[in-house]
Each structure stands twice: as structure tokens, then as C-alpha cells.
């Protein structure tokens, strides 16, 4: 565009940047080219090209999980948004802040029903907390961006933090009637997104205690009661943590002391968004995946408390009829975390999940001092021992270096070789079943998983993590059947020279589906059952795929080869792919 005056598209980009949004993962089309032009004219945001929309949304998810700030996607009409929806579903479950910019037909043209016209609003509603179709005037676009960011800043546990703006082609192109000025609230928005977390309102706290207390006393009374229960029950109780309680440094320090004082189990959801793990971190316990196993896990406890997490439910309904994973006989307490900005009720008392955990820790310290109780006295109560999961196994014998790779060996090698401060994007599924246990004593690292069950998230998530944290090595521990969904992410990894090691667990089958066949008592030997769970006709050549996208790679069939390939990848400045032949 020859005109240098600011357009509606420029107003969008300027407002996003003023609010602290500086990265956009883009797969534009005709109706988004004015926004692309604005990115060049404003020159304030990093634009990353993704060759498929599922990479855009998955990368924005990874960026948000690691930075705590929203990233943008730039998507072409409803069809582009539809392609992005699978990983937007995962982002919704992860409570990752994302702003989707979706171009639409010019307002004067849409009623003609052109071929690419669709119900963009209907598509967006599936994953988005905030959806708005902008009108044809460019002057309102800046305030609409602010409205979207405010909507995803405030959230409750389990709520989506995805916003979708549907922007007509002509609104992007039109020139503003007056010079753009940042809306007053954008500076505070930038501060709010970079300061984790937001203040919380504790709705359950108030409903329980309002008959006896009011205002801040209601919240403090509830938290004091929770701390007393954890302190008195010790190892017979579990504290299930989610959200920023798993990543905030103050929260992690508080949890280490809570664990030391009470010996309660510190539990994370099976499909967690991100948890800080490794040496010096809390001794997390993870809820098992299958419902019956999860039920047995919780049967050990007399009470279970939830802070930043919801009571877990089964991924699917099996014949055992289990939906709720915590037995009805167990006392459940929700320290609920509804995130509403500006609440006067809680600001003076506690801020966010980390604030609640710090408060619990402080109460426990007071209780311990008052009762003059030593930390190790809990071991005399006959409670449940917290398992020591730091046993990484015996040293390898000489002959084991040349043996074929089984899942346990792969998990162990990845855990023992991953570098300091690694970011592990874990979509290893069946091959990686033992990685959780074997990585507990690895150097401190960030661990991300598949949150919404929509497979194919690993390679795109790795892109977003690497863009957000360019100095850290990202290790994508990846099932082969899931990786097929999002191979275009490899092109972006190469194009941006991202420090990503992809470990493809090539067992050449959908092993999780074969496990499901067994679990449901179904036959697995029929022609269709074999054909629809096999990836061997033909087998996928992952090294050739990597090479086609401009990525170096190596194939590992033995322990020695895998260790050497991992070290080679960690010494590489850019992306590297390892195809691991799993027995």
C-alpha cells in the first residue's frame, strides 16, 4: 500500500504490541494480506510463518505456556480457523492466552456467499471465550483488541483463555479517521500479562464461611482450615495443584516446605499444561491415565484438596462406569481459583494460586511452631509413605549398549541425557510411560504435555516453546502416530533455526489403540483391526521427512546410537530429528 497513513490493520498491530503481545504465528491468505502489510509498516512484532494452521495454534499454545503472555495467530477465514481448531482445543484446556486474528470477507461482499464464506463465529465459539466480528469501521479496532485481551486476562479454573477477532477485509484496509493512540488500559494490560498470576476470588471460600465471617476473613478462614487439615492428616492427604502453582518460583518453594512439614502428597493432573520438575523441585505425583488406576491412586487418601485444578474425571467412559476419579467416600475440598481482575475481596489477603500456596505454607509453619512438632514426626503416624521415584536403574552393562531399544530404555536415556534447563514437550504416549518416573532426578526442566487429548500437538508446541525461550534446548519426546498430524512444524523449526531436538518413538503402530482394544475386550487379530492400527504399510521414513524440511537427523536402533544421536543434537545450533526404532 503506497499510502503511509495508519490503517485499521495498523491499529490492530500497534494495540497488540502496546499491550505486550509481540509474536504472531501466521498462515495468511488473501483476506489477511493487509495485516501482513501492517506488520511491515509497524515493525513491532515478530512474524513466524507456519505452513499449516495447526502449527500456528500449537505454536501459540507453546509460546503462551512458557512466556505467560499471549501470542497471536493469523488465520485465513473460517477454513483456516477450522484447521487450527484441534490445537486451539488443547490450548483451551491448558488455559493458554491466545488471540486469533481471522480475516473475513469484505463487509459489502459477504452477503453474496462467495465460495470461502463460512460461519466463522460458530467455528470460533467451540474453543474461544471471547468472539467478536468487527464492523467495517477501522476506528473501533483498537478498542476491540483491548476488549479481547481483557476477556482472556480474567478467567476461572477450566475456562478458555482464547479470544478470536473476525476482521473484515475492508476494515483492515480503511484509513483511520485520526491518528492512532494507545488506549489508556494497554499499559496496565502489558504489566498484568507479564506479572503472573492475577488476583483471585475464592467463591467456594466465601460460600462456606460467609455465615461466620465476611470479606477477607472468609478467605483466610477457609485457607486456614485447609492448612490445618493438611497439617493434621499428613501423608493421608493429597494436594492437587494446577496452573501457576506448578511453575511459579514462590509457589515451588512453598510446596517444598509444605511437603516437608506435612508429608502430604503433591499431585498434578495427568494432562498438565506445564510443571517445573527435576532435582530440587517438589516430589510430584501424577494422576494415572486410566480411570481404574486413578481411582486406586486416590483411595490411599482420606482427603484431597484442589488448588488451581478441578476434580479429575475420566478421559472416556468405560464399562466400569467411572467418571469421577476421586471416590465419593473421600473428603474433597476445592480451594477454587476464579481469576477476576480488581477484586477487593482477595487482594489484601492472597494473590493467585502461588499466593494461596504461600499462605498455606505460612499457616503450617505457625501450626508446627505452636505444637512444637518436628518435621519428621509425621513418619510415626502410620501414614502412607511417599514413594521414592528417583531410582533411575542400574548402570548399563556392556552388552546392553548394543541391544534393541525398548520403551523403558528410551525413557531412561532421554531422562539421563537431557540438558540443564531443558523444555520437554512430551507427546510420547505409550513409549514414554516410564519417563515421568525416570526423569524426577534430571537437572531442573520444564515439562509440557498434551492437555486436551487432540494429538499432533508436540512439534507445534515445540516451535512455540523455542520461540519463547530461544536460549533453552527444547526436547520433543514424540510418538510417531501423533507426529504425522503436524509435520509442517519441522519446516518452521528449520526456517527459524530453532533449538529443538525431536525424538520420534517409531513403533510403527497406534499402540494406544491396541491397548484400548485389550481394555475394552475387543478382538485385535482381525484384518481391519490390524490395518487401522498399523503404520507399517508403508513404514514412515522420518529421516527422509526431516531432510525434506531442511532438518538434520539420525536413526537410532541401539542404546549407544541413541545416546550418540542425542548428544549430537544438543551440540547442534538448530533443529535435529532422531528416529528411534522402538521394539
Residue pairs with C-beta under 8 A, 6 or more apart in sequence:
1 7
1 34
1 37
1 41
1 173
3 175
4 41
5 175
5 176
6 14
6 175
6 176
6 179
6 180
7 34
7 38
7 138
7 172
7 173
7 174
7 175
7 176
8 137
8 138
8 139
8 141
8 167
8 171
8 172
8 173
8 174
8 176
9 34
9 35
9 37
9 38
9 167
9 172
9 173
10 38
10 41
10 42
10 176
10 180
11 138
11 139
11 141
11 142
11 145
11 176
11 180
12 35
12 38
12 101
12 141
12 142
12 145
12 165
12 167
12 172
13 35
13 38
13 39
13 42
13 44
13 45
14 42
14 44
14 142
14 180
14 182
15 141
15 142
15 145
15 146
15 180
15 182
15 183
15 186
16 45
16 72
16 99
16 145
17 42
17 44
17 45
18 182
18 183
18 186
18 187
18 190
19 145
19 146
19 149
19 186
19 189
19 190
19 193
20 69
20 70
20 189
20 190
20 191
20 193
20 194
21 45
21 69
21 70
21 71
21 72
21 99
21 149
22 44
22 45
22 46
23 45
23 46
23 48
23 63
23 71
23 72
23 467
23 468
24 39
24 45
24 46
24 47
24 48
24 71
24 72
24 73
24 74
24 101
25 48
25 50
25 55
25 56
25 57
25 59
25 60
25 63
25 71
25 72
25 73
25 74
25 463
25 464
26 32
26 36
26 47
26 48
26 49
26 50
26 56
26 73
26 74
27 49
27 50
27 51
27 52
27 53
27 55
27 56
27 74
27 75
27 76
27 80
28 35
28 36
28 74
28 76
28 103
29 76
29 77
29 80
29 103
30 76
30 103
30 169
31 76
31 77
31 103
31 104
31 105
31 169
32 74
32 75
32 76
32 101
32 103
32 172
34 169
34 172
34 173
35 74
35 101
35 103
35 167
35 172
36 47
36 74
38 172
39 45
39 47
45 72
46 467
47 74
48 59
48 463
48 467
48 492
48 496
49 492
49 495
50 56
50 59
50 460
50 463
50 488
50 489
50 492
51 488
51 491
51 492
52 83
52 486
52 488
53 73
53 75
53 76
53 80
53 81
53 83
53 84
54 83
54 84
54 86
54 87
54 456
54 460
54 485
54 486
54 488
55 459
55 460
55 463
55 486
55 488
55 489
55 492
56 73
56 74
56 75
56 84
56 460
57 73
57 84
57 85
57 86
57 87
57 88
57 91
57 98
57 100
57 460
58 87
58 90
58 91
58 456
58 457
58 459
58 460
58 461
58 463
58 464
58 486
58 489
59 71
59 460
59 461
59 463
59 464
59 467
59 489
59 492
60 70
60 71
60 72
60 73
60 91
60 96
60 98
60 464
61 87
61 88
61 90
61 91
61 94
61 96
61 98
61 457
61 460
61 461
61 464
62 425
62 448
62 460
62 461
62 462
62 463
62 464
62 465
62 466
62 467
62 468
63 69
63 71
63 464
63 465
63 467
63 468
64 70
64 71
64 91
64 94
64 96
64 97
64 98
64 464
65 94
65 96
65 273
65 274
65 448
65 461
65 464
65 465
66 274
66 423
66 446
66 464
66 465
66 468
66 469
67 468
67 469
68 193
68 194
68 196
69 97
69 193
69 194
70 97
70 98
70 99
70 149
70 152
70 193
71 98
71 99
71 464
72 98
72 99
72 100
72 101
73 84
73 98
73 99
73 100
73 101
74 101
74 103
75 81
75 83
75 84
75 100
75 101
75 102
75 103
76 102
76 103
77 102
77 103
77 104
77 105
77 116
77 117
77 118
77 120
78 102
78 116
78 117
78 118
78 119
78 120
78 123
79 116
79 118
80 102
81 100
81 102
81 120
81 123
81 124
81 164
82 118
82 123
84 100
85 123
85 126
85 127
86 454
86 456
86 457
86 485
87 454
87 456
87 457
87 460
88 98
88 100
88 127
88 128
88 162
89 126
89 127
89 452
89 454
90 450
90 451
90 452
90 453
90 454
90 457
91 98
91 127
91 161
91 162
91 451
91 452
92 127
92 128
92 160
92 161
92 162
92 452
93 271
93 273
93 451
93 452
93 453
94 273
94 274
94 451
94 452
95 155
95 157
95 158
95 159
95 160
95 161
95 243
95 273
96 161
96 162
96 273
97 152
97 153
97 161
97 162
97 193
98 152
98 161
98 162
98 163
99 145
99 148
99 149
99 152
99 163
99 164
99 165
100 124
100 128
100 162
100 163
100 164
100 165
101 165
101 167
102 120
102 124
102 164
102 165
102 166
102 167
103 167
103 168
103 169
103 172
104 110
104 120
104 133
104 166
104 167
104 168
104 169
105 114
105 116
105 117
105 168
105 169
106 168
106 169
106 170
107 135
107 136
107 168
107 170
107 171
108 136
108 170
109 169
110 117
110 168
120 133
120 166
121 131
121 133
121 166
124 131
124 164
124 166
125 131
127 160
127 162
128 160
128 162
128 163
128 164
129 151
129 152
129 155
129 159
129 160
129 161
129 162
129 163
130 147
130 148
130 151
130 152
130 162
130 163
130 164
131 163
131 164
131 166
132 144
132 147
132 148
132 164
132 165
132 166
133 166
133 168
134 140
134 141
134 144
134 165
134 166
134 167
134 168
134 171
135 168
135 171
136 168
136 170
136 171
136 174
137 171
137 174
138 171
138 172
138 174
138 175
138 176
138 177
139 176
139 177
139 178
141 167
141 171
142 180
142 182
142 183
143 183
144 165
145 165
146 183
146 185
146 186
146 189
148 163
148 165
149 163
149 189
149 193
150 185
150 189
150 341
151 163
152 160
152 161
152 162
152 163
153 189
153 192
153 193
153 198
153 339
153 341
154 198
154 339
154 340
154 341
155 161
155 339
156 336
156 337
156 338
156 339
157 242
157 243
157 308
157 309
157 310
157 336
157 337
157 338
158 310
192 198
192 341
196 244
196 247
196 248
196 352
196 354
197 243
197 244
197 248
197 339
197 351
197 352
197 353
197 354
197 355
198 339
198 341
198 351
198 352
199 339
199 340
199 341
199 342
199 343
199 346
199 347
199 351
199 352
200 337
200 338
200 339
200 340
200 343
200 346
200 350
200 351
200 352
200 353
200 355
200 356
201 338
201 339
201 340
201 343
201 345
201 346
202 218
202 219
202 222
202 223
202 335
202 336
202 337
202 338
202 346
202 356
203 336
203 338
204 222
204 334
204 335
204 336
205 218
205 219
205 221
205 222
205 223
205 335
205 336
206 218
206 219
206 345
208 218
208 222
209 217
209 218
209 219
209 221
209 222
210 218
212 221
213 221
215 345
216 345
216 346
216 348
216 349
218 345
219 345
219 346
219 349
219 350
220 349
220 350
220 359
222 335
223 335
223 350
223 356
223 359
223 360
223 363
224 363
226 305
226 333
226 335
226 360
227 359
227 360
227 363
227 364
227 367
228 363
228 367
229 237
229 303
229 305
229 333
230 237
230 239
230 258
230 262
230 264
230 305
230 360
230 364
231 261
231 262
231 363
231 364
231 367
231 368
233 262
233 264
233 302
233 303
233 383
234 262
234 263
234 264
234 378
234 381
234 383
235 262
235 263
235 264
235 265
235 378
235 381
235 383
235 384
235 385
235 386
236 300
236 301
236 302
236 303
236 381
236 383
236 384
237 262
237 264
237 265
237 301
237 302
237 303
237 304
237 305
238 264
238 265
238 266
238 267
238 285
238 298
238 301
238 303
238 304
238 305
239 258
239 264
239 265
239 266
239 267
239 304
239 305
239 307
240 267
240 268
240 269
240 287
240 304
240 305
240 306
240 307
240 309
240 312
241 251
241 255
241 266
241 267
241 268
241 307
241 308
241 309
241 353
241 357
242 268
242 269
242 272
242 273
242 306
242 307
242 308
242 309
242 310
242 353
243 273
243 308
243 309
243 337
243 352
243 353
244 251
244 308
244 352
244 353
244 354
245 251
245 255
245 307
245 308
245 353
245 354
245 356
245 357
246 268
246 272
246 273
246 274
246 275
246 276
246 308
247 274
247 275
247 276
247 446
248 352
248 353
248 354
250 354
250 357
250 358
251 353
251 354
251 357
251 358
252 276
252 281
252 282
254 354
254 357
254 358
254 360
254 361
255 266
255 282
255 357
255 361
256 281
256 282
257 361
257 364
257 365
258 264
258 266
258 357
258 360
258 361
258 364
259 266
259 282
259 283
259 386
260 375
261 361
261 364
261 365
261 368
261 375
262 364
262 378
263 378
263 379
263 383
263 386
265 285
265 301
265 384
265 386
266 282
266 283
266 284
266 285
267 284
267 285
267 286
267 287
267 304
268 275
268 284
268 285
268 286
268 287
268 309
269 286
269 287
269 309
269 312
270 286
270 287
270 288
270 289
270 294
270 312
270 449
271 449
271 450
271 451
271 452
271 453
272 286
272 447
272 449
272 451
273 448
273 449
273 451
274 446
274 447
274 448
275 284
275 446
275 447
276 444
276 445
276 446
276 447
277 284
277 439
277 440
277 442
277 444
277 445
277 446
277 447
278 439
278 440
278 441
278 442
278 443
278 444
278 445
279 441
279 442
279 443
279 444
280 444
281 444
283 386
283 389
283 440
284 440
285 297
285 386
285 387
286 436
287 294
287 297
287 312
287 325
288 294
288 296
288 297
289 315
290 519
291 314
291 315
291 318
291 320
291 322
291 323
291 325
292 320
292 322
294 312
294 314
294 325
295 322
295 325
295 326
295 327
298 304
298 325
298 326
298 327
298 330
299 327
299 330
300 384
301 330
301 384
302 330
302 331
303 330
303 331
303 332
303 333
304 311
304 326
304 330
304 331
304 332
304 333
305 332
305 333
305 334
305 335
306 332
306 333
306 334
306 335
306 336
307 335
307 337
307 353
307 356
307 357
307 360
308 335
308 337
308 353
308 356
310 334
311 324
311 325
311 326
311 332
311 334
312 324
312 325
312 326
313 323
313 324
313 325
314 322
314 323
314 325
315 453
317 323
318 519
318 520
319 520
326 332
335 356
337 352
337 353
337 356
339 352
349 359
350 356
350 358
350 359
367 373
368 375
389 437
389 440
390 440
390 441
392 412
392 415
392 416
392 438
392 441
393 412
393 438
396 559
400 409
400 559
401 558
401 559
401 560
402 558
402 559
402 560
403 409
403 558
403 559
404 557
404 558
404 581
404 583
405 556
405 557
405 558
405 559
405 562
405 580
405 581
405 582
405 583
406 582
406 583
407 430
407 431
407 432
407 433
407 434
407 505
407 582
408 434
408 438
409 559
409 562
410 431
410 432
410 503
410 505
410 562
410 580
410 582
411 428
411 431
411 432
411 433
411 434
411 435
411 438
411 439
412 434
412 438
413 559
413 562
413 563
413 566
414 435
414 439
414 475
414 477
414 503
414 566
415 435
415 438
415 439
415 442
416 438
416 442
417 563
417 566
417 567
417 570
418 424
418 439
418 442
418 443
418 445
418 473
418 475
419 443
419 473
419 570
420 443
420 444
420 445
421 443
421 444
421 445
421 446
421 472
421 473
422 442
422 443
422 445
422 446
422 472
422 473
422 474
422 475
423 445
423 446
423 448
423 465
423 466
423 469
423 472
423 473
423 474
423 475
424 439
424 445
424 446
424 447
424 448
424 474
424 475
424 477
425 448
425 458
425 461
425 462
425 465
425 474
425 475
425 476
425 477
425 478
426 432
426 435
426 447
426 448
426 449
426 450
426 458
426 477
427 449
427 450
427 455
427 457
427 458
427 461
427 476
427 477
427 478
427 479
427 482
427 483
428 435
428 477
428 478
428 479
428 503
428 505
429 455
429 479
429 481
429 482
429 505
429 511
429 512
430 479
430 507
430 511
430 512
430 515
431 479
431 505
431 507
431 511
431 582
432 477
432 479
432 505
435 477
439 445
439 447
446 465
448 461
448 465
450 457
450 458
451 457
455 479
455 481
455 482
455 485
456 482
456 483
456 484
456 485
456 486
457 482
457 486
458 476
458 477
458 478
458 479
458 482
458 483
458 486
459 476
459 478
459 483
459 486
459 487
459 489
459 490
459 493
459 502
460 486
460 489
461 476
462 474
462 476
462 489
462 493
462 498
462 500
462 502
463 489
463 492
463 493
463 496
463 498
463 500
465 472
465 474
466 472
466 474
466 493
466 496
466 498
466 499
466 500
467 496
467 498
470 498
470 499
472 499
473 499
473 500
473 501
473 570
474 498
474 499
474 500
474 501
475 500
475 501
475 503
476 500
476 501
476 502
476 503
477 503
477 505
478 502
478 503
478 504
478 505
479 505
480 504
480 505
480 506
480 507
480 508
480 535
480 540
480 542
481 509
481 510
481 511
481 535
483 502
483 504
483 542
484 535
484 540
487 545
487 549
488 549
490 502
490 545
490 546
490 549
490 550
490 551
490 575
490 577
491 549
491 550
492 498
493 500
493 502
493 549
493 551
493 574
493 575
494 549
494 550
494 551
494 574
494 575
495 550
497 573
497 574
497 575
498 574
498 575
499 572
499 573
499 574
499 575
500 575
500 576
501 566
501 569
501 570
501 572
501 575
501 576
501 577
501 578
502 546
502 551
502 575
502 576
502 577
502 578
503 566
503 578
503 580
504 542
504 577
504 578
504 579
504 580
505 580
505 582
506 540
506 542
506 579
506 580
506 581
506 582
507 582
507 583
508 534
508 535
508 536
508 539
508 540
509 533
509 534
509 535
509 536
510 532
510 533
510 534
510 535
511 533
513 532
513 533
514 524
514 533
517 523
517 524
517 529
517 533
518 524
522 529
523 529
524 530
524 533
531 537
542 553
542 555
542 577
542 579
543 553
543 554
543 555
543 577
543 579
545 577
546 552
546 553
546 577
547 553
551 574
551 575
551 576
551 577
552 572
552 574
552 575
552 576
552 577
553 576
553 577
553 578
553 579
554 561
554 564
554 565
554 568
554 569
554 576
554 577
554 578
554 579
555 561
555 565
555 578
555 579
555 581
556 562
556 564
556 565
556 578
556 579
556 580
556 581
557 581
562 578
562 580
565 578
566 578
568 576
569 576
569 578
